[in-house]
Amino acid sequence: MDKADKLDRADENRDPITGARGAHPVGTGMGAAAGGAAAGAAMGTVAGPVGTAAGMVIGAVVGGLAWKGIAEKVNPIVEREYWSQAYRKEPYYKQGRTFVDYEGAYQTGYEGYARYGDERSWEEVKADLQRDYEKNRGTSELTWEEASHATRAAWERLGRQPRESAPQRQTIGHDKGCGCE
């Protein structure tokens, strides 16, 4: 099995136990952790320790479902692997930078596309993505101005790939090679 086959197979998001397609343990787990912490903190300020515990459970369920939705559109493992291999070939790459410097920017791009790409353009989401980058940047010293190029590259990579949710083009009345599509 060559590398392309492995990446295609990884795109199926198979459940590690049942083998069923569409399992997204990474996305669901990330959302559960983030959602649980946020909701627990919010409820804890109102209802005390019991409210914190209840908020964490509710937040984990809601957050897990939200991130599972993102993971169903984009496989973060495949995207991370792609960018970890390709980042040095990009025109914005600066000698001496590592993948860790760009990783949060790429994550912002592919997660952002999964959330907004079907309804909004890059120009419409730039401000939202800038806020998301500040959460995703980790230890990177890249400013948004520097990171936005990598974020846009990840966004555009997904925009070029056919997705099941994307409407199919109609070519009725045109020859396939006419170039008018």
PyMOL CGO cylinders between C-alpha atoms (Angstrom):
from pymol import cmd
from pymol.cgo import CYLINDER

trace = [
    CYLINDER, 0.00, 0.00, 0.00, 1.55, 3.33, -1.03, 0.3, 1, 1, 1, 1, 1, 1,
    CYLINDER, 1.55, 3.33, -1.03, 1.36, 6.61, 0.90, 0.3, 1, 1, 1, 1, 1, 1,
    CYLINDER, 1.36, 6.61, 0.90, -1.57, 7.96, -1.16, 0.3, 1, 1, 1, 1, 1, 1,
    CYLINDER, -1.57, 7.96, -1.16, -3.59, 4.81, -0.39, 0.3, 1, 1, 1, 1, 1, 1,
    CYLINDER, -3.59, 4.81, -0.39, -2.81, 5.20, 3.30, 0.3, 1, 1, 1, 1, 1, 1,
    CYLINDER, -2.81, 5.20, 3.30, -4.00, 8.83, 3.29, 0.3, 1, 1, 1, 1, 1, 1,
    CYLINDER, -4.00, 8.83, 3.29, -7.16, 7.86, 1.38, 0.3, 1, 1, 1, 1, 1, 1,
    CYLINDER, -7.16, 7.86, 1.38, -7.77, 5.06, 3.89, 0.3, 1, 1, 1, 1, 1, 1,
    CYLINDER, -7.77, 5.06, 3.89, -7.20, 7.50, 6.77, 0.3, 1, 1, 1, 1, 1, 1,
    CYLINDER, -7.20, 7.50, 6.77, -9.82, 9.77, 5.23, 0.3, 1, 1, 1, 1, 1, 1,
    CYLINDER, -9.82, 9.77, 5.23, -12.46, 7.12, 5.96, 0.3, 1, 1, 1, 1, 1, 1,
    CYLINDER, -12.46, 7.12, 5.96, -12.16, 7.84, 9.70, 0.3, 1, 1, 1, 1, 1, 1,
    CYLINDER, -12.16, 7.84, 9.70, -12.75, 4.23, 10.68, 0.3, 1, 1, 1, 1, 1, 1,
    CYLINDER, -12.75, 4.23, 10.68, -13.66, 3.44, 14.27, 0.3, 1, 1, 1, 1, 1, 1,
    CYLINDER, -13.66, 3.44, 14.27, -10.67, 1.64, 15.82, 0.3, 1, 1, 1, 1, 1, 1,
    CYLINDER, -10.67, 1.64, 15.82, -12.92, -0.96, 17.51, 0.3, 1, 1, 1, 1, 1, 1,
    CYLINDER, -12.92, -0.96, 17.51, -15.82, -1.59, 15.13, 0.3, 1, 1, 1, 1, 1, 1,
    CYLINDER, -15.82, -1.59, 15.13, -14.19, -0.52, 11.85, 0.3, 1, 1, 1, 1, 1, 1,
    CYLINDER, -14.19, -0.52, 11.85, -17.27, 1.59, 11.02, 0.3, 1, 1, 1, 1, 1, 1,
    CYLINDER, -17.27, 1.59, 11.02, -16.73, 4.63, 8.78, 0.3, 1, 1, 1, 1, 1, 1,
    CYLINDER, -16.73, 4.63, 8.78, -17.32, 8.12, 10.12, 0.3, 1, 1, 1, 1, 1, 1,
    CYLINDER, -17.32, 8.12, 10.12, -15.82, 7.73, 13.58, 0.3, 1, 1, 1, 1, 1, 1,
    CYLINDER, -15.82, 7.73, 13.58, -14.00, 10.85, 14.68, 0.3, 1, 1, 1, 1, 1, 1,
    CYLINDER, -14.00, 10.85, 14.68, -12.47, 10.12, 18.08, 0.3, 1, 1, 1, 1, 1, 1,
    CYLINDER, -12.47, 10.12, 18.08, -9.88, 12.91, 17.84, 0.3, 1, 1, 1, 1, 1, 1,
    CYLINDER, -9.88, 12.91, 17.84, -12.37, 15.60, 16.86, 0.3, 1, 1, 1, 1, 1, 1,
    CYLINDER, -12.37, 15.60, 16.86, -14.98, 14.41, 19.35, 0.3, 1, 1, 1, 1, 1, 1,
    CYLINDER, -14.98, 14.41, 19.35, -12.42, 14.16, 22.15, 0.3, 1, 1, 1, 1, 1, 1,
    CYLINDER, -12.42, 14.16, 22.15, -11.02, 17.64, 21.47, 0.3, 1, 1, 1, 1, 1, 1,
    CYLINDER, -11.02, 17.64, 21.47, -14.49, 19.13, 21.47, 0.3, 1, 1, 1, 1, 1, 1,
    CYLINDER, -14.49, 19.13, 21.47, -15.49, 17.26, 24.61, 0.3, 1, 1, 1, 1, 1, 1,
    CYLINDER, -15.49, 17.26, 24.61, -12.47, 18.56, 26.49, 0.3, 1, 1, 1, 1, 1, 1,
    CYLINDER, -12.47, 18.56, 26.49, -12.85, 22.15, 25.31, 0.3, 1, 1, 1, 1, 1, 1,
    CYLINDER, -12.85, 22.15, 25.31, -16.62, 22.21, 25.72, 0.3, 1, 1, 1, 1, 1, 1,
    CYLINDER, -16.62, 22.21, 25.72, -16.52, 20.60, 29.15, 0.3, 1, 1, 1, 1, 1, 1,
    CYLINDER, -16.52, 20.60, 29.15, -13.99, 23.04, 30.51, 0.3, 1, 1, 1, 1, 1, 1,
    CYLINDER, -13.99, 23.04, 30.51, -15.80, 26.10, 29.15, 0.3, 1, 1, 1, 1, 1, 1,
    CYLINDER, -15.80, 26.10, 29.15, -19.27, 25.07, 30.26, 0.3, 1, 1, 1, 1, 1, 1,
    CYLINDER, -19.27, 25.07, 30.26, -18.03, 23.86, 33.63, 0.3, 1, 1, 1, 1, 1, 1,
    CYLINDER, -18.03, 23.86, 33.63, -16.35, 27.18, 34.32, 0.3, 1, 1, 1, 1, 1, 1,
    CYLINDER, -16.35, 27.18, 34.32, -19.44, 29.10, 33.26, 0.3, 1, 1, 1, 1, 1, 1,
    CYLINDER, -19.44, 29.10, 33.26, -21.84, 27.06, 35.37, 0.3, 1, 1, 1, 1, 1, 1,
    CYLINDER, -21.84, 27.06, 35.37, -19.42, 27.00, 38.29, 0.3, 1, 1, 1, 1, 1, 1,
    CYLINDER, -19.42, 27.00, 38.29, -19.55, 30.76, 38.61, 0.3, 1, 1, 1, 1, 1, 1,
    CYLINDER, -19.55, 30.76, 38.61, -23.33, 30.58, 38.95, 0.3, 1, 1, 1, 1, 1, 1,
    CYLINDER, -23.33, 30.58, 38.95, -24.04, 27.33, 40.81, 0.3, 1, 1, 1, 1, 1, 1,
    CYLINDER, -24.04, 27.33, 40.81, -20.83, 26.49, 42.66, 0.3, 1, 1, 1, 1, 1, 1,
    CYLINDER, -20.83, 26.49, 42.66, -19.01, 23.13, 42.63, 0.3, 1, 1, 1, 1, 1, 1,
    CYLINDER, -19.01, 23.13, 42.63, -22.10, 21.05, 41.74, 0.3, 1, 1, 1, 1, 1, 1,
    CYLINDER, -22.10, 21.05, 41.74, -22.84, 23.40, 38.87, 0.3, 1, 1, 1, 1, 1, 1,
    CYLINDER, -22.84, 23.40, 38.87, -19.25, 23.12, 37.69, 0.3, 1, 1, 1, 1, 1, 1,
    CYLINDER, -19.25, 23.12, 37.69, -19.49, 19.31, 37.52, 0.3, 1, 1, 1, 1, 1, 1,
    CYLINDER, -19.49, 19.31, 37.52, -22.84, 19.40, 35.73, 0.3, 1, 1, 1, 1, 1, 1,
    CYLINDER, -22.84, 19.40, 35.73, -21.57, 22.07, 33.35, 0.3, 1, 1, 1, 1, 1, 1,
    CYLINDER, -21.57, 22.07, 33.35, -18.53, 19.99, 32.46, 0.3, 1, 1, 1, 1, 1, 1,
    CYLINDER, -18.53, 19.99, 32.46, -20.69, 16.98, 31.56, 0.3, 1, 1, 1, 1, 1, 1,
    CYLINDER, -20.69, 16.98, 31.56, -23.12, 19.04, 29.47, 0.3, 1, 1, 1, 1, 1, 1,
    CYLINDER, -23.12, 19.04, 29.47, -20.28, 20.97, 27.84, 0.3, 1, 1, 1, 1, 1, 1,
    CYLINDER, -20.28, 20.97, 27.84, -18.40, 17.78, 27.02, 0.3, 1, 1, 1, 1, 1, 1,
    CYLINDER, -18.40, 17.78, 27.02, -21.39, 16.33, 25.18, 0.3, 1, 1, 1, 1, 1, 1,
    CYLINDER, -21.39, 16.33, 25.18, -22.13, 19.54, 23.25, 0.3, 1, 1, 1, 1, 1, 1,
    CYLINDER, -22.13, 19.54, 23.25, -18.45, 20.23, 22.51, 0.3, 1, 1, 1, 1, 1, 1,
    CYLINDER, -18.45, 20.23, 22.51, -17.87, 16.64, 21.40, 0.3, 1, 1, 1, 1, 1, 1,
    CYLINDER, -17.87, 16.64, 21.40, -20.76, 16.81, 18.96, 0.3, 1, 1, 1, 1, 1, 1,
    CYLINDER, -20.76, 16.81, 18.96, -19.63, 20.17, 17.55, 0.3, 1, 1, 1, 1, 1, 1,
    CYLINDER, -19.63, 20.17, 17.55, -16.05, 18.97, 16.93, 0.3, 1, 1, 1, 1, 1, 1,
    CYLINDER, -16.05, 18.97, 16.93, -17.33, 15.66, 15.52, 0.3, 1, 1, 1, 1, 1, 1,
    CYLINDER, -17.33, 15.66, 15.52, -19.16, 17.77, 12.91, 0.3, 1, 1, 1, 1, 1, 1,
    CYLINDER, -19.16, 17.77, 12.91, -15.90, 19.49, 11.98, 0.3, 1, 1, 1, 1, 1, 1,
    CYLINDER, -15.90, 19.49, 11.98, -14.06, 16.17, 11.84, 0.3, 1, 1, 1, 1, 1, 1,
    CYLINDER, -14.06, 16.17, 11.84, -16.72, 14.76, 9.51, 0.3, 1, 1, 1, 1, 1, 1,
    CYLINDER, -16.72, 14.76, 9.51, -15.87, 17.43, 6.92, 0.3, 1, 1, 1, 1, 1, 1,
    CYLINDER, -15.87, 17.43, 6.92, -12.11, 17.49, 7.48, 0.3, 1, 1, 1, 1, 1, 1,
    CYLINDER, -12.11, 17.49, 7.48, -9.81, 14.78, 8.78, 0.3, 1, 1, 1, 1, 1, 1,
    CYLINDER, -9.81, 14.78, 8.78, -7.42, 16.73, 11.02, 0.3, 1, 1, 1, 1, 1, 1,
    CYLINDER, -7.42, 16.73, 11.02, -4.94, 13.86, 11.10, 0.3, 1, 1, 1, 1, 1, 1,
    CYLINDER, -4.94, 13.86, 11.10, -4.66, 13.78, 7.30, 0.3, 1, 1, 1, 1, 1, 1,
    CYLINDER, -4.66, 13.78, 7.30, -4.41, 17.58, 7.08, 0.3, 1, 1, 1, 1, 1, 1,
    CYLINDER, -4.41, 17.58, 7.08, -1.73, 17.78, 9.77, 0.3, 1, 1, 1, 1, 1, 1,
    CYLINDER, -1.73, 17.78, 9.77, 0.27, 15.03, 8.06, 0.3, 1, 1, 1, 1, 1, 1,
    CYLINDER, 0.27, 15.03, 8.06, -0.01, 16.77, 4.68, 0.3, 1, 1, 1, 1, 1, 1,
    CYLINDER, -0.01, 16.77, 4.68, 1.14, 20.15, 6.00, 0.3, 1, 1, 1, 1, 1, 1,
    CYLINDER, 1.14, 20.15, 6.00, 3.95, 18.68, 8.11, 0.3, 1, 1, 1, 1, 1, 1,
    CYLINDER, 3.95, 18.68, 8.11, 5.43, 17.38, 4.85, 0.3, 1, 1, 1, 1, 1, 1,
    CYLINDER, 5.43, 17.38, 4.85, 4.53, 20.30, 2.55, 0.3, 1, 1, 1, 1, 1, 1,
    CYLINDER, 4.53, 20.30, 2.55, 5.12, 23.48, 4.57, 0.3, 1, 1, 1, 1, 1, 1,
    CYLINDER, 5.12, 23.48, 4.57, 8.73, 24.00, 3.43, 0.3, 1, 1, 1, 1, 1, 1,
    CYLINDER, 8.73, 24.00, 3.43, 7.62, 24.15, -0.21, 0.3, 1, 1, 1, 1, 1, 1,
    CYLINDER, 7.62, 24.15, -0.21, 5.19, 27.02, 0.35, 0.3, 1, 1, 1, 1, 1, 1,
    CYLINDER, 5.19, 27.02, 0.35, 6.11, 30.53, -0.94, 0.3, 1, 1, 1, 1, 1, 1,
    CYLINDER, 6.11, 30.53, -0.94, 5.62, 32.11, 2.52, 0.3, 1, 1, 1, 1, 1, 1,
    CYLINDER, 5.62, 32.11, 2.52, 7.98, 29.65, 4.25, 0.3, 1, 1, 1, 1, 1, 1,
    CYLINDER, 7.98, 29.65, 4.25, 10.89, 31.38, 5.98, 0.3, 1, 1, 1, 1, 1, 1,
    CYLINDER, 10.89, 31.38, 5.98, 14.19, 29.53, 6.31, 0.3, 1, 1, 1, 1, 1, 1,
    CYLINDER, 14.19, 29.53, 6.31, 14.75, 28.35, 9.89, 0.3, 1, 1, 1, 1, 1, 1,
    CYLINDER, 14.75, 28.35, 9.89, 11.05, 28.05, 10.76, 0.3, 1, 1, 1, 1, 1, 1,
    CYLINDER, 11.05, 28.05, 10.76, 9.76, 24.65, 11.87, 0.3, 1, 1, 1, 1, 1, 1,
    CYLINDER, 9.76, 24.65, 11.87, 6.41, 22.98, 11.36, 0.3, 1, 1, 1, 1, 1, 1,
    CYLINDER, 6.41, 22.98, 11.36, 5.50, 23.90, 14.94, 0.3, 1, 1, 1, 1, 1, 1,
    CYLINDER, 5.50, 23.90, 14.94, 5.73, 27.56, 13.92, 0.3, 1, 1, 1, 1, 1, 1,
    CYLINDER, 5.73, 27.56, 13.92, 3.07, 27.03, 11.23, 0.3, 1, 1, 1, 1, 1, 1,
    CYLINDER, 3.07, 27.03, 11.23, 0.98, 24.24, 12.77, 0.3, 1, 1, 1, 1, 1, 1,
    CYLINDER, 0.98, 24.24, 12.77, -1.55, 26.49, 14.54, 0.3, 1, 1, 1, 1, 1, 1,
    CYLINDER, -1.55, 26.49, 14.54, -2.05, 28.51, 11.36, 0.3, 1, 1, 1, 1, 1, 1,
    CYLINDER, -2.05, 28.51, 11.36, -2.77, 25.39, 9.32, 0.3, 1, 1, 1, 1, 1, 1,
    CYLINDER, -2.77, 25.39, 9.32, -5.11, 24.09, 12.01, 0.3, 1, 1, 1, 1, 1, 1,
    CYLINDER, -5.11, 24.09, 12.01, -6.96, 27.40, 11.96, 0.3, 1, 1, 1, 1, 1, 1,
    CYLINDER, -6.96, 27.40, 11.96, -7.34, 27.13, 8.17, 0.3, 1, 1, 1, 1, 1, 1,
    CYLINDER, -7.34, 27.13, 8.17, -8.67, 23.60, 7.94, 0.3, 1, 1, 1, 1, 1, 1,
    CYLINDER, -8.67, 23.60, 7.94, -10.90, 23.86, 11.01, 0.3, 1, 1, 1, 1, 1, 1,
    CYLINDER, -10.90, 23.86, 11.01, -12.16, 27.23, 9.79, 0.3, 1, 1, 1, 1, 1, 1,
    CYLINDER, -12.16, 27.23, 9.79, -12.98, 25.84, 6.37, 0.3, 1, 1, 1, 1, 1, 1,
    CYLINDER, -12.98, 25.84, 6.37, -14.93, 22.99, 7.97, 0.3, 1, 1, 1, 1, 1, 1,
    CYLINDER, -14.93, 22.99, 7.97, -16.95, 25.51, 10.01, 0.3, 1, 1, 1, 1, 1, 1,
    CYLINDER, -16.95, 25.51, 10.01, -17.44, 28.34, 7.52, 0.3, 1, 1, 1, 1, 1, 1,
    CYLINDER, -17.44, 28.34, 7.52, -16.34, 27.24, 4.05, 0.3, 1, 1, 1, 1, 1, 1,
    CYLINDER, -16.34, 27.24, 4.05, -19.73, 26.12, 2.79, 0.3, 1, 1, 1, 1, 1, 1,
    CYLINDER, -19.73, 26.12, 2.79, -21.42, 29.43, 3.60, 0.3, 1, 1, 1, 1, 1, 1,
    CYLINDER, -21.42, 29.43, 3.60, -18.76, 32.14, 3.71, 0.3, 1, 1, 1, 1, 1, 1,
    CYLINDER, -18.76, 32.14, 3.71, -15.77, 33.30, 1.70, 0.3, 1, 1, 1, 1, 1, 1,
    CYLINDER, -15.77, 33.30, 1.70, -12.21, 33.77, 2.94, 0.3, 1, 1, 1, 1, 1, 1,
    CYLINDER, -12.21, 33.77, 2.94, -12.72, 37.54, 3.01, 0.3, 1, 1, 1, 1, 1, 1,
    CYLINDER, -12.72, 37.54, 3.01, -15.83, 37.17, 5.16, 0.3, 1, 1, 1, 1, 1, 1,
    CYLINDER, -15.83, 37.17, 5.16, -14.13, 34.95, 7.76, 0.3, 1, 1, 1, 1, 1, 1,
    CYLINDER, -14.13, 34.95, 7.76, -10.67, 36.53, 8.06, 0.3, 1, 1, 1, 1, 1, 1,
    CYLINDER, -10.67, 36.53, 8.06, -11.47, 38.32, 11.33, 0.3, 1, 1, 1, 1, 1, 1,
    CYLINDER, -11.47, 38.32, 11.33, -12.96, 35.15, 12.84, 0.3, 1, 1, 1, 1, 1, 1,
    CYLINDER, -12.96, 35.15, 12.84, -9.93, 33.15, 11.76, 0.3, 1, 1, 1, 1, 1, 1,
    CYLINDER, -9.93, 33.15, 11.76, -7.58, 35.71, 13.27, 0.3, 1, 1, 1, 1, 1, 1,
    CYLINDER, -7.58, 35.71, 13.27, -9.31, 35.21, 16.64, 0.3, 1, 1, 1, 1, 1, 1,
    CYLINDER, -9.31, 35.21, 16.64, -9.15, 31.42, 16.18, 0.3, 1, 1, 1, 1, 1, 1,
    CYLINDER, -9.15, 31.42, 16.18, -5.45, 31.62, 15.36, 0.3, 1, 1, 1, 1, 1, 1,
    CYLINDER, -5.45, 31.62, 15.36, -4.76, 33.34, 18.68, 0.3, 1, 1, 1, 1, 1, 1,
    CYLINDER, -4.76, 33.34, 18.68, -6.27, 30.27, 20.40, 0.3, 1, 1, 1, 1, 1, 1,
    CYLINDER, -6.27, 30.27, 20.40, -4.47, 27.75, 18.15, 0.3, 1, 1, 1, 1, 1, 1,
    CYLINDER, -4.47, 27.75, 18.15, -1.03, 29.32, 17.85, 0.3, 1, 1, 1, 1, 1, 1,
    CYLINDER, -1.03, 29.32, 17.85, 0.52, 27.53, 20.82, 0.3, 1, 1, 1, 1, 1, 1,
    CYLINDER, 0.52, 27.53, 20.82, 4.18, 28.54, 21.18, 0.3, 1, 1, 1, 1, 1, 1,
    CYLINDER, 4.18, 28.54, 21.18, 4.49, 29.94, 17.66, 0.3, 1, 1, 1, 1, 1, 1,
    CYLINDER, 4.49, 29.94, 17.66, 5.91, 33.44, 17.43, 0.3, 1, 1, 1, 1, 1, 1,
    CYLINDER, 5.91, 33.44, 17.43, 4.24, 34.09, 14.06, 0.3, 1, 1, 1, 1, 1, 1,
    CYLINDER, 4.24, 34.09, 14.06, 2.04, 37.15, 14.04, 0.3, 1, 1, 1, 1, 1, 1,
    CYLINDER, 2.04, 37.15, 14.04, -1.35, 36.90, 12.33, 0.3, 1, 1, 1, 1, 1, 1,
    CYLINDER, -1.35, 36.90, 12.33, 0.09, 38.78, 9.35, 0.3, 1, 1, 1, 1, 1, 1,
    CYLINDER, 0.09, 38.78, 9.35, 2.74, 36.06, 8.95, 0.3, 1, 1, 1, 1, 1, 1,
    CYLINDER, 2.74, 36.06, 8.95, 0.45, 33.14, 9.85, 0.3, 1, 1, 1, 1, 1, 1,
    CYLINDER, 0.45, 33.14, 9.85, -2.47, 34.22, 7.69, 0.3, 1, 1, 1, 1, 1, 1,
    CYLINDER, -2.47, 34.22, 7.69, -0.68, 32.98, 4.55, 0.3, 1, 1, 1, 1, 1, 1,
    CYLINDER, -0.68, 32.98, 4.55, -0.48, 29.45, 5.97, 0.3, 1, 1, 1, 1, 1, 1,
    CYLINDER, -0.48, 29.45, 5.97, -4.06, 29.67, 7.24, 0.3, 1, 1, 1, 1, 1, 1,
    CYLINDER, -4.06, 29.67, 7.24, -5.27, 30.66, 3.79, 0.3, 1, 1, 1, 1, 1, 1,
    CYLINDER, -5.27, 30.66, 3.79, -3.26, 27.87, 2.15, 0.3, 1, 1, 1, 1, 1, 1,
    CYLINDER, -3.26, 27.87, 2.15, -4.97, 25.27, 4.37, 0.3, 1, 1, 1, 1, 1, 1,
    CYLINDER, -4.97, 25.27, 4.37, -8.37, 26.89, 3.70, 0.3, 1, 1, 1, 1, 1, 1,
    CYLINDER, -8.37, 26.89, 3.70, -7.82, 26.89, -0.07, 0.3, 1, 1, 1, 1, 1, 1,
    CYLINDER, -7.82, 26.89, -0.07, -6.51, 23.32, -0.14, 0.3, 1, 1, 1, 1, 1, 1,
    CYLINDER, -6.51, 23.32, -0.14, -9.83, 22.13, 1.22, 0.3, 1, 1, 1, 1, 1, 1,
    CYLINDER, -9.83, 22.13, 1.22, -11.79, 24.42, -1.06, 0.3, 1, 1, 1, 1, 1, 1,
    CYLINDER, -11.79, 24.42, -1.06, -10.20, 22.76, -4.10, 0.3, 1, 1, 1, 1, 1, 1,
    CYLINDER, -10.20, 22.76, -4.10, -11.00, 19.24, -2.94, 0.3, 1, 1, 1, 1, 1, 1,
    CYLINDER, -11.00, 19.24, -2.94, -14.40, 17.84, -3.90, 0.3, 1, 1, 1, 1, 1, 1,
    CYLINDER, -14.40, 17.84, -3.90, -16.53, 17.20, -0.84, 0.3, 1, 1, 1, 1, 1, 1,
    CYLINDER, -16.53, 17.20, -0.84, -19.70, 15.15, -0.52, 0.3, 1, 1, 1, 1, 1, 1,
    CYLINDER, -19.70, 15.15, -0.52, -21.59, 18.24, 0.64, 0.3, 1, 1, 1, 1, 1, 1,
    CYLINDER, -21.59, 18.24, 0.64, -20.48, 20.31, -2.37, 0.3, 1, 1, 1, 1, 1, 1,
    CYLINDER, -20.48, 20.31, -2.37, -23.11, 20.67, -5.11, 0.3, 1, 1, 1, 1, 1, 1,
    CYLINDER, -23.11, 20.67, -5.11, -22.24, 19.02, -8.41, 0.3, 1, 1, 1, 1, 1, 1,
    CYLINDER, -22.24, 19.02, -8.41, -21.79, 21.29, -11.43, 0.3, 1, 1, 1, 1, 1, 1,
    CYLINDER, -21.79, 21.29, -11.43, -24.40, 21.09, -14.15, 0.3, 1, 1, 1, 1, 1, 1,
    CYLINDER, -24.40, 21.09, -14.15, -23.07, 21.02, -17.71, 0.3, 1, 1, 1, 1, 1, 1,
    CYLINDER, -23.07, 21.02, -17.71, -26.38, 20.71, -19.53, 0.3, 1, 1, 1, 1, 1, 1,
    CYLINDER, -26.38, 20.71, -19.53, -26.22, 22.41, -22.91, 0.3, 1, 1, 1, 1, 1, 1,
    CYLINDER, -26.22, 22.41, -22.91, -22.42, 22.66, -22.97, 0.3, 1, 1, 1, 1, 1, 1,
    CYLINDER, -22.42, 22.66, -22.97, -19.71, 20.48, -24.35, 0.3, 1, 1, 1, 1, 1, 1,
    CYLINDER, -19.71, 20.48, -24.35, -17.33, 19.17, -21.72, 0.3, 1, 1, 1, 1, 1, 1,
    CYLINDER, -17.33, 19.17, -21.72, -14.31, 20.89, -23.26, 0.3, 1, 1, 1, 1, 1, 1,
    CYLINDER, -14.31, 20.89, -23.26, -15.90, 24.31, -23.87, 0.3, 1, 1, 1, 1, 1, 1,
    CYLINDER, -15.90, 24.31, -23.87, -14.29, 25.97, -20.84, 0.3, 1, 1, 1, 1, 1, 1,
    CYLINDER, -14.29, 25.97, -20.84, -17.48, 27.86, -19.95, 0.3, 1, 1, 1, 1, 1, 1,
    CYLINDER, -17.48, 27.86, -19.95, -18.21, 26.09, -16.66, 0.3, 1, 1, 1, 1, 1, 1,
]
cmd.load_cgo(trace, "trace")
